[in-house]
């Protein structure tokens, strides 16, 4: 298994968080970071591809929009 290039993962994390205004939501940031690391382990090692797949997964999970009906984030189900 390739070592994680945290500079790539961190750059994608910062971009996604900045674009969605969630930089101050620590739980959401942690969930997105966890998703990015899981995608890395699945073979998404190039920044643009990692960002694209992460956005697709986040859109599917609706993580970007706050879930006001439940306390559990929808990313927990991804």
SEKOL-311315 format. One record per atom (N, C-alpha, C): residue number from 1; y, x, z; residue in three letters; atom name. Coordinates in nm, 3 decimals. Layout:
<pts>
pt num->NUM | north->Y | east->X | up->Z | residu->Ala | atome->CA
...
</pts>
This chain:
<pts>
pt num->1 | north->-0.118 | east->0.084 | up->0.000 | residu->Unk | atome->N
pt num->1 | north->0.000 | east->0.000 | up->0.000 | residu->Unk | atome->CA
pt num->1 | north->0.125 | east->0.088 | up->0.000 | residu->Unk | atome->C
pt num->2 | north->0.222 | east->0.051 | up->-0.080 | residu->Unk | atome->N
pt num->2 | north->0.346 | east->0.126 | up->-0.086 | residu->Unk | atome->CA
pt num->2 | north->0.427 | east->0.106 | up->0.041 | residu->Unk | atome->C
pt num->3 | north->0.498 | east->0.210 | up->0.078 | residu->Unk | atome->N
pt num->3 | north->0.589 | east->0.199 | up->0.192 | residu->Unk | atome->CA
pt num->3 | north->0.704 | east->0.107 | up->0.154 | residu->Unk | atome->C
pt num->4 | north->0.751 | east->0.033 | up->0.252 | residu->Unk | atome->N
pt num->4 | north->0.862 | east->-0.059 | up->0.229 | residu->Unk | atome->CA
pt num->4 | north->0.989 | east->0.022 | up->0.212 | residu->Unk | atome->C
pt num->5 | north->1.061 | east->-0.004 | up->0.105 | residu->Unk | atome->N
pt num->5 | north->1.193 | east->0.058 | up->0.083 | residu->Unk | atome->CA
pt num->5 | north->1.295 | east->-0.036 | up->0.146 | residu->Unk | atome->C
pt num->6 | north->1.330 | east->-0.006 | up->0.270 | residu->Unk | atome->N
pt num->6 | north->1.418 | east->-0.095 | up->0.345 | residu->Unk | atome->CA
pt num->6 | north->1.559 | east->-0.102 | up->0.285 | residu->Unk | atome->C
pt num->7 | north->1.599 | east->-0.003 | up->0.208 | residu->Unk | atome->N
pt num->7 | north->1.730 | east->-0.010 | up->0.144 | residu->Unk | atome->CA
pt num->7 | north->1.732 | east->-0.124 | up->0.040 | residu->Unk | atome->C
pt num->8 | north->1.621 | east->-0.142 | up->-0.031 | residu->Unk | atome->N
pt num->8 | north->1.610 | east->-0.251 | up->-0.129 | residu->Unk | atome->CA
pt num->8 | north->1.604 | east->-0.385 | up->-0.057 | residu->Unk | atome->C
pt num->9 | north->1.517 | east->-0.395 | up->0.043 | residu->Unk | atome->N
pt num->9 | north->1.500 | east->-0.520 | up->0.117 | residu->Unk | atome->CA
pt num->9 | north->1.631 | east->-0.559 | up->0.185 | residu->Unk | atome->C
pt num->10 | north->1.698 | east->-0.463 | up->0.248 | residu->Unk | atome->N
pt num->10 | north->1.823 | east->-0.491 | up->0.318 | residu->Unk | atome->CA
pt num->10 | north->1.932 | east->-0.535 | up->0.221 | residu->Unk | atome->C
pt num->11 | north->1.940 | east->-0.473 | up->0.105 | residu->Unk | atome->N
pt num->11 | north->2.041 | east->-0.512 | up->0.006 | residu->Unk | atome->CA
pt num->11 | north->2.020 | east->-0.657 | up->-0.040 | residu->Unk | atome->C
pt num->12 | north->1.894 | east->-0.694 | up->-0.064 | residu->Unk | atome->N
pt num->12 | north->1.862 | east->-0.831 | up->-0.105 | residu->Unk | atome->CA
pt num->12 | north->1.893 | east->-0.928 | up->0.010 | residu->Unk | atome->C
pt num->13 | north->1.857 | east->-0.889 | up->0.131 | residu->Unk | atome->N
pt num->13 | north->1.884 | east->-0.972 | up->0.249 | residu->Unk | atome->CA
pt num->13 | north->2.034 | east->-0.998 | up->0.263 | residu->Unk | atome->C
pt num->14 | north->2.113 | east->-0.894 | up->0.253 | residu->Unk | atome->N
pt num->14 | north->2.258 | east->-0.909 | up->0.264 | residu->Unk | atome->CA
pt num->14 | north->2.314 | east->-0.999 | up->0.155 | residu->Unk | atome->C
pt num->15 | north->2.266 | east->-0.981 | up->0.033 | residu->Unk | atome->N
pt num->15 | north->2.314 | east->-1.062 | up->-0.079 | residu->Unk | atome->CA
pt num->15 | north->2.284 | east->-1.210 | up->-0.057 | residu->Unk | atome->C
pt num->16 | north->2.159 | east->-1.240 | up->-0.024 | residu->Unk | atome->N
pt num->16 | north->2.119 | east->-1.380 | up->-0.005 | residu->Unk | atome->CA
pt num->16 | north->2.195 | east->-1.442 | up->0.112 | residu->Unk | atome->C
pt num->17 | north->2.206 | east->-1.370 | up->0.221 | residu->Unk | atome->N
pt num->17 | north->2.278 | east->-1.423 | up->0.337 | residu->Unk | atome->CA
pt num->17 | north->2.426 | east->-1.446 | up->0.307 | residu->Unk | atome->C
pt num->18 | north->2.488 | east->-1.351 | up->0.239 | residu->Unk | atome->N
pt num->18 | north->2.630 | east->-1.362 | up->0.205 | residu->Unk | atome->CA
pt num->18 | north->2.653 | east->-1.481 | up->0.112 | residu->Unk | atome->C
pt num->19 | north->2.570 | east->-1.495 | up->0.011 | residu->Unk | atome->N
pt num->19 | north->2.585 | east->-1.603 | up->-0.085 | residu->Unk | atome->CA
pt num->19 | north->2.571 | east->-1.741 | up->-0.021 | residu->Unk | atome->C
pt num->20 | north->2.493 | east->-1.748 | up->0.086 | residu->Unk | atome->N
pt num->20 | north->2.466 | east->-1.877 | up->0.148 | residu->Unk | atome->CA
pt num->20 | north->2.535 | east->-1.896 | up->0.282 | residu->Unk | atome->C
pt num->21 | north->2.620 | east->-1.802 | up->0.318 | residu->Unk | atome->N
pt num->21 | north->2.700 | east->-1.815 | up->0.440 | residu->Unk | atome->CA
pt num->21 | north->2.618 | east->-1.823 | up->0.567 | residu->Unk | atome->C
pt num->22 | north->2.509 | east->-1.750 | up->0.575 | residu->Unk | atome->N
pt num->22 | north->2.426 | east->-1.758 | up->0.694 | residu->Unk | atome->CA
pt num->22 | north->2.421 | east->-1.626 | up->0.770 | residu->Unk | atome->C
pt num->23 | north->2.519 | east->-1.542 | up->0.752 | residu->Unk | atome->N
pt num->23 | north->2.519 | east->-1.411 | up->0.816 | residu->Unk | atome->CA
pt num->23 | north->2.520 | east->-1.420 | up->0.968 | residu->Unk | atome->C
pt num->24 | north->2.574 | east->-1.528 | up->1.023 | residu->Unk | atome->N
pt num->24 | north->2.582 | east->-1.539 | up->1.169 | residu->Unk | atome->CA
pt num->24 | north->2.468 | east->-1.619 | up->1.230 | residu->Unk | atome->C
pt num->25 | north->2.380 | east->-1.671 | up->1.147 | residu->Unk | atome->N
pt num->25 | north->2.265 | east->-1.748 | up->1.196 | residu->Unk | atome->CA
pt num->25 | north->2.146 | east->-1.653 | up->1.206 | residu->Unk | atome->C
pt num->26 | north->2.128 | east->-1.596 | up->1.324 | residu->Unk | atome->N
pt num->26 | north->2.027 | east->-1.492 | up->1.342 | residu->Unk | atome->CA
pt num->26 | north->1.886 | east->-1.540 | up->1.309 | residu->Unk | atome->C
pt num->27 | north->1.855 | east->-1.663 | up->1.344 | residu->Unk | atome->N
pt num->27 | north->1.721 | east->-1.715 | up->1.317 | residu->Unk | atome->CA
pt num->27 | north->1.696 | east->-1.723 | up->1.166 | residu->Unk | atome->C
pt num->28 | north->1.794 | east->-1.773 | up->1.092 | residu->Unk | atome->N
pt num->28 | north->1.779 | east->-1.783 | up->0.946 | residu->Unk | atome->CA
pt num->28 | north->1.769 | east->-1.645 | up->0.883 | residu->Unk | atome->C
pt num->29 | north->1.850 | east->-1.551 | up->0.931 | residu->Unk | atome->N
pt num->29 | north->1.846 | east->-1.414 | up->0.878 | residu->Unk | atome->CA
pt num->29 | north->1.708 | east->-1.353 | up->0.904 | residu->Unk | atome->C
pt num->30 | north->1.655 | east->-1.372 | up->1.023 | residu->Unk | atome->N
pt num->30 | north->1.523 | east->-1.319 | up->1.055 | residu->Unk | atome->CA
pt num->30 | north->1.414 | east->-1.382 | up->0.968 | residu->Unk | atome->C
pt num->31 | north->1.425 | east->-1.511 | up->0.944 | residu->Unk | atome->N
pt num->31 | north->1.326 | east->-1.579 | up->0.860 | residu->Unk | atome->CA
pt num->31 | north->1.333 | east->-1.529 | up->0.716 | residu->Unk | atome->C
pt num->32 | north->1.452 | east->-1.507 | up->0.665 | residu->Unk | atome->N
pt num->32 | north->1.466 | east->-1.456 | up->0.528 | residu->Unk | atome->CA
pt num->32 | north->1.413 | east->-1.313 | up->0.521 | residu->Unk | atome->C
pt num->33 | north->1.443 | east->-1.232 | up->0.622 | residu->Unk | atome->N
pt num->33 | north->1.392 | east->-1.095 | up->0.625 | residu->Unk | atome->CA
pt num->33 | north->1.239 | east->-1.094 | up->0.627 | residu->Unk | atome->C
pt num->34 | north->1.181 | east->-1.185 | up->0.704 | residu->Unk | atome->N
pt num->34 | north->1.035 | east->-1.196 | up->0.709 | residu->Unk | atome->CA
pt num->34 | north->0.979 | east->-1.235 | up->0.574 | residu->Unk | atome->C
pt num->35 | north->1.045 | east->-1.328 | up->0.506 | residu->Unk | atome->N
pt num->35 | north->1.003 | east->-1.368 | up->0.372 | residu->Unk | atome->CA
pt num->35 | north->1.010 | east->-1.249 | up->0.276 | residu->Unk | atome->C
pt num->36 | north->1.119 | east->-1.175 | up->0.282 | residu->Unk | atome->N
pt num->36 | north->1.135 | east->-1.060 | up->0.192 | residu->Unk | atome->CA
pt num->36 | north->1.026 | east->-0.955 | up->0.215 | residu->Unk | atome->C
pt num->37 | north->0.992 | east->-0.930 | up->0.340 | residu->Unk | atome->N
pt num->37 | north->0.886 | east->-0.834 | up->0.368 | residu->Unk | atome->CA
pt num->37 | north->0.750 | east->-0.884 | up->0.319 | residu->Unk | atome->C
pt num->38 | north->0.726 | east->-1.014 | up->0.333 | residu->Unk | atome->N
pt num->38 | north->0.601 | east->-1.071 | up->0.283 | residu->Unk | atome->CA
pt num->38 | north->0.595 | east->-1.059 | up->0.131 | residu->Unk | atome->C
pt num->39 | north->0.706 | east->-1.085 | up->0.064 | residu->Unk | atome->N
pt num->39 | north->0.709 | east->-1.072 | up->-0.081 | residu->Unk | atome->CA
pt num->39 | north->0.689 | east->-0.926 | up->-0.123 | residu->Unk | atome->C
pt num->40 | north->0.746 | east->-0.834 | up->-0.046 | residu->Unk | atome->N
pt num->40 | north->0.727 | east->-0.692 | up->-0.074 | residu->Unk | atome->CA
pt num->40 | north->0.578 | east->-0.658 | up->-0.069 | residu->Unk | atome->C
pt num->41 | north->0.512 | east->-0.707 | up->0.036 | residu->Unk | atome->N
pt num->41 | north->0.368 | east->-0.680 | up->0.052 | residu->Unk | atome->CA
pt num->41 | north->0.287 | east->-0.741 | up->-0.062 | residu->Unk | atome->C
pt num->42 | north->0.341 | east->-0.846 | up->-0.125 | residu->Unk | atome->N
pt num->42 | north->0.273 | east->-0.910 | up->-0.238 | residu->Unk | atome->CA
pt num->42 | north->0.301 | east->-0.839 | up->-0.370 | residu->Unk | atome->C
pt num->43 | north->0.388 | east->-0.737 | up->-0.366 | residu->Unk | atome->N
pt num->43 | north->0.410 | east->-0.656 | up->-0.485 | residu->Unk | atome->CA
pt num->43 | north->0.547 | east->-0.666 | up->-0.549 | residu->Unk | atome->C
pt num->44 | north->0.638 | east->-0.740 | up->-0.489 | residu->Unk | atome->N
pt num->44 | north->0.774 | east->-0.750 | up->-0.543 | residu->Unk | atome->CA
pt num->44 | north->0.857 | east->-0.633 | up->-0.491 | residu->Unk | atome->C
pt num->45 | north->0.857 | east->-0.521 | up->-0.564 | residu->Unk | atome->N
pt num->45 | north->0.921 | east->-0.400 | up->-0.516 | residu->Unk | atome->CA
pt num->45 | north->1.054 | east->-0.370 | up->-0.585 | residu->Unk | atome->C
pt num->46 | north->1.089 | east->-0.443 | up->-0.685 | residu->Unk | atome->N
pt num->46 | north->1.214 | east->-0.419 | up->-0.757 | residu->Unk | atome->CA
pt num->46 | north->1.318 | east->-0.518 | up->-0.705 | residu->Unk | atome->C
pt num->47 | north->1.438 | east->-0.470 | up->-0.678 | residu->Unk | atome->N
pt num->47 | north->1.541 | east->-0.551 | up->-0.614 | residu->Unk | atome->CA
pt num->47 | north->1.569 | east->-0.685 | up->-0.681 | residu->Unk | atome->C
pt num->48 | north->1.589 | east->-0.684 | up->-0.812 | residu->Unk | atome->N
pt num->48 | north->1.622 | east->-0.808 | up->-0.883 | residu->Unk | atome->CA
pt num->48 | north->1.506 | east->-0.907 | up->-0.878 | residu->Unk | atome->C
pt num->49 | north->1.385 | east->-0.858 | up->-0.893 | residu->Unk | atome->N
pt num->49 | north->1.268 | east->-0.947 | up->-0.888 | residu->Unk | atome->CA
pt num->49 | north->1.247 | east->-1.000 | up->-0.747 | residu->Unk | atome->C
pt num->50 | north->1.265 | east->-0.916 | up->-0.647 | residu->Unk | atome->N
pt num->50 | north->1.253 | east->-0.959 | up->-0.508 | residu->Unk | atome->CA
pt num->50 | north->1.355 | east->-1.067 | up->-0.476 | residu->Unk | atome->C
pt num->51 | north->1.477 | east->-1.047 | up->-0.521 | residu->Unk | atome->N
pt num->51 | north->1.584 | east->-1.145 | up->-0.500 | residu->Unk | atome->CA
pt num->51 | north->1.553 | east->-1.277 | up->-0.570 | residu->Unk | atome->C
pt num->52 | north->1.506 | east->-1.271 | up->-0.694 | residu->Unk | atome->N
pt num->52 | north->1.475 | east->-1.393 | up->-0.769 | residu->Unk | atome->CA
pt num->52 | north->1.363 | east->-1.474 | up->-0.703 | residu->Unk | atome->C
pt num->53 | north->1.255 | east->-1.406 | up->-0.667 | residu->Unk | atome->N
pt num->53 | north->1.141 | east->-1.476 | up->-0.606 | residu->Unk | atome->CA
pt num->53 | north->1.181 | east->-1.531 | up->-0.469 | residu->Unk | atome->C
pt num->54 | north->1.258 | east->-1.456 | up->-0.394 | residu->Unk | atome->N
pt num->54 | north->1.302 | east->-1.504 | up->-0.263 | residu->Unk | atome->CA
pt num->54 | north->1.387 | east->-1.629 | up->-0.278 | residu->Unk | atome->C
pt num->55 | north->1.477 | east->-1.628 | up->-0.374 | residu->Unk | atome->N
pt num->55 | north->1.560 | east->-1.747 | up->-0.397 | residu->Unk | atome->CA
pt num->55 | north->1.475 | east->-1.869 | up->-0.433 | residu->Unk | atome->C
pt num->56 | north->1.372 | east->-1.847 | up->-0.516 | residu->Unk | atome->N
pt num->56 | north->1.282 | east->-1.956 | up->-0.553 | residu->Unk | atome->CA
pt num->56 | north->1.211 | east->-2.011 | up->-0.431 | residu->Unk | atome->C
pt num->57 | north->1.159 | east->-1.923 | up->-0.347 | residu->Unk | atome->N
pt num->57 | north->1.088 | east->-1.965 | up->-0.226 | residu->Unk | atome->CA
pt num->57 | north->1.182 | east->-2.037 | up->-0.129 | residu->Unk | atome->C
pt num->58 | north->1.302 | east->-1.986 | up->-0.117 | residu->Unk | atome->N
pt num->58 | north->1.400 | east->-2.048 | up->-0.027 | residu->Unk | atome->CA
pt num->58 | north->1.441 | east->-2.186 | up->-0.077 | residu->Unk | atome->C
pt num->59 | north->1.455 | east->-2.199 | up->-0.207 | residu->Unk | atome->N
pt num->59 | north->1.490 | east->-2.329 | up->-0.264 | residu->Unk | atome->CA
pt num->59 | north->1.376 | east->-2.429 | up->-0.241 | residu->Unk | atome->C
pt num->60 | north->1.254 | east->-2.384 | up->-0.255 | residu->Unk | atome->N
pt num->60 | north->1.138 | east->-2.470 | up->-0.231 | residu->Unk | atome->CA
pt num->60 | north->1.134 | east->-2.514 | up->-0.085 | residu->Unk | atome->C
pt num->61 | north->1.169 | east->-2.424 | up->0.006 | residu->Unk | atome->N
pt num->61 | north->1.161 | east->-2.453 | up->0.149 | residu->Unk | atome->CA
pt num->61 | north->1.287 | east->-2.519 | up->0.203 | residu->Unk | atome->C
pt num->62 | north->1.392 | east->-2.522 | up->0.122 | residu->Unk | atome->N
pt num->62 | north->1.522 | east->-2.578 | up->0.164 | residu->Unk | atome->CA
pt num->62 | north->1.575 | east->-2.510 | up->0.290 | residu->Unk | atome->C
pt num->63 | north->1.552 | east->-2.380 | up->0.302 | residu->Unk | atome->N
pt num->63 | north->1.599 | east->-2.306 | up->0.419 | residu->Unk | atome->CA
pt num->63 | north->1.751 | east->-2.297 | up->0.422 | residu->Unk | atome->C
pt num->64 | north->1.814 | east->-2.295 | up->0.308 | residu->Unk | atome->N
pt num->64 | north->1.958 | east->-2.274 | up->0.303 | residu->Unk | atome->CA
pt num->64 | north->2.034 | east->-2.390 | up->0.366 | residu->Unk | atome->C
pt num->65 | north->1.983 | east->-2.511 | up->0.351 | residu->Unk | atome->N
pt num->65 | north->2.048 | east->-2.626 | up->0.411 | residu->Unk | atome->CA
pt num->65 | north->1.996 | east->-2.647 | up->0.552 | residu->Unk | atome->C
pt num->66 | north->2.085 | east->-2.662 | up->0.649 | residu->Unk | atome->N
pt num->66 | north->2.039 | east->-2.682 | up->0.786 | residu->Unk | atome->CA
pt num->66 | north->1.954 | east->-2.808 | up->0.797 | residu->Unk | atome->C
pt num->67 | north->1.845 | east->-2.798 | up->0.872 | residu->Unk | atome->N
pt num->67 | north->1.756 | east->-2.911 | up->0.894 | residu->Unk | atome->CA
pt num->67 | north->1.797 | east->-2.977 | up->1.025 | residu->Unk | atome->C
pt num->68 | north->1.876 | east->-3.082 | up->1.018 | residu->Unk | atome->N
pt num->68 | north->1.930 | east->-3.144 | up->1.138 | residu->Unk | atome->CA
pt num->68 | north->1.835 | east->-3.242 | up->1.203 | residu->Unk | atome->C
pt num->69 | north->1.729 | east->-3.282 | up->1.135 | residu->Unk | atome->N
pt num->69 | north->1.635 | east->-3.379 | up->1.192 | residu->Unk | atome->CA
pt num->69 | north->1.532 | east->-3.316 | up->1.283 | residu->Unk | atome->C
pt num->70 | north->1.503 | east->-3.188 | up->1.260 | residu->Unk | atome->N
pt num->70 | north->1.402 | east->-3.121 | up->1.343 | residu->Unk | atome->CA
pt num->70 | north->1.454 | east->-2.986 | up->1.385 | residu->Unk | atome->C
pt num->71 | north->1.395 | east->-2.933 | up->1.490 | residu->Unk | atome->N
pt num->71 | north->1.436 | east->-2.800 | up->1.537 | residu->Unk | atome->CA
pt num->71 | north->1.366 | east->-2.691 | up->1.459 | residu->Unk | atome->C
pt num->72 | north->1.253 | east->-2.721 | up->1.395 | residu->Unk | atome->N
pt num->72 | north->1.176 | east->-2.621 | up->1.322 | residu->Unk | atome->CA
pt num->72 | north->1.231 | east->-2.605 | up->1.182 | residu->Unk | atome->C
pt num->73 | north->1.256 | east->-2.482 | up->1.143 | residu->Unk | atome->N
pt num->73 | north->1.305 | east->-2.454 | up->1.010 | residu->Unk | atome->CA
pt num->73 | north->1.195 | east->-2.480 | up->0.907 | residu->Unk | atome->C
pt num->74 | north->1.236 | east->-2.523 | up->0.791 | residu->Unk | atome->N
pt num->74 | north->1.137 | east->-2.548 | up->0.687 | residu->Unk | atome->CA
pt num->74 | north->1.078 | east->-2.420 | up->0.631 | residu->Unk | atome->C
pt num->75 | north->1.139 | east->-2.303 | up->0.655 | residu->Unk | atome->N
pt num->75 | north->1.081 | east->-2.177 | up->0.610 | residu->Unk | atome->CA
pt num->75 | north->0.955 | east->-2.144 | up->0.689 | residu->Unk | atome->C
pt num->76 | north->0.944 | east->-2.194 | up->0.812 | residu->Unk | atome->N
pt num->76 | north->0.826 | east->-2.168 | up->0.893 | residu->Unk | atome->CA
pt num->76 | north->0.701 | east->-2.218 | up->0.822 | residu->Unk | atome->C
pt num->77 | north->0.718 | east->-2.310 | up->0.729 | residu->Unk | atome->N
pt num->77 | north->0.605 | east->-2.370 | up->0.659 | residu->Unk | atome->CA
pt num->77 | north->0.571 | east->-2.296 | up->0.530 | residu->Unk | atome->C
pt num->78 | north->0.649 | east->-2.194 | up->0.492 | residu->Unk | atome->N
pt num->78 | north->0.626 | east->-2.120 | up->0.367 | residu->Unk | atome->CA
pt num->78 | north->0.517 | east->-2.019 | up->0.386 | residu->Unk | atome->C
</pts>
